[in-house]
Amino acid sequence: MQPESLMMTYGYNPHWSEGAIKCPIFQTSTFVFKTAEEGKAFFELAYGKRYAKPGEIPGLIYSRLNNPNMQILEERLCLWDEAEEAAAFESGMSAIATTLLSYLKPGDALIYGNPVYGGTHHFINHYLVSIGVEVLPIHPKQSLREITSAIEASKLANKVKMIYIETPANPTNDLFDIELVSQLANFLMNFTQSRPKIAVDNTYLGPVFQQPLKHGADLVLYSATKYLGGHSDLIAGVVLGKKTDLEQIKHLRTFLGNMISPNTAWLLMRSIETLKIRMEKQQENAQKVVQWLLNHSKIKRVYYPGIKSQGTEQIEIFKKQCLGPGAMISFDIEGGEKEAFTFLNRLKLIHLAVSLGSNESLAQHPYSMTHSDVPEDDKKLHNITPSMIRLSIGIEHVDDILADLHQALNF
Ligand SMILES: *Cc1c(COP(=O)(O)O)cnc(C)c1O
């Protein structure tokens, strides 16, 4: 069965909870053992003291280690990306930081794709660097040859443990070729004993429109605050991949204690029941908005996956690895910051707020808001100008979205 058919029932039996059709919130810190022998057995498995016997399932002990809401949520999330294992966190940043920390030790090197989410960029360039991790940025417009020669020049090749990218990139919708990154990992095997792990932040397209594990990624990460949550009412994060690759991430999560709470997991379970229908509607609306913007005299350029102005190489990557263009649009308005702000201040239906992926449409100004911390040179390199607006398109009636854009541009 398809994931959207299983989202309402998978991993939960109503007869466990008085016949309740929906999985209740297990708002409990600890779980009662039937016998002391059972408690001993649960701990043996939880602490990896022995392997499970055939048919033996790890029991519930304490909600920092596991909780039915976290477990059922993780099982359901696996279905979308066809992953073996998932780990859910109380924020996207905690999923990202825990993943990086569990694979990188002082003296190791990380290759990361620029631009990445501001919080990720800060964590890499401030925290990881401060504990002695060496970092090397690459960007989507570089060829494999340019990247490999930069790595050779840096003398870091034998230390690389992870390659971390985000695609599409925020806010320009530039796509990183995941297959190229996979070739890069193969190249690095000439220098290291083990293949560096490839981690992809897939927040922008979600599992509905891009499945990085199928294109060579080892780990896929989400800020579940965005499309997975989809209602602007929770903060959460997820990492998915092979069981063996998730083991050390889950181990570190147990000790950092940044697992998702039962309440947030329950909200997220509610949300992913409608993930596909929401994302498809948002994309359908966004495609109409893109066509409208392309024909508007006050719009200089539109940034959206798969359209002509992104360039032919980008279109090839789009065809290879994306199942759809999603619902994030950026555009340059005629003029500069003044005109951009006038437009933003005139919006009525579309809210002026950062974040993305929710069922209501949002607009913001990357240059002075989400990307204000990005150095001026990098802003230039990535076309983040004072005239750029970023839209996250929601599920409203598209005519109302277009009418709002029309009246806000009419100054
Ligand atoms: C929002 C976001 C994050 C951070 O997630 P939080 O849930 O806010 O911690 C990471 N990556 C991307 C692409 C994001 O948009």
The ligand as an ORCA input file, in Angstrom:
! r2SCAN-3c Opt
* xyz 0 1
  C      13.555     25.519      9.434
  C      14.657     24.744      8.841
  C      15.597     24.070      9.639
  C      15.583     24.163     11.147
  O      14.488     23.491     11.693
  P      13.780     23.890     13.104
  O      12.637     22.944     13.143
  O      13.409     25.328     13.037
  O      14.787     23.634     14.179
  C      16.572     23.325      9.005
  N      16.644     23.247      7.667
  C      15.774     23.883      6.870
  C      15.903     23.773      5.393
  C      14.755     24.651      7.422
  O      13.905     25.307      6.620
*
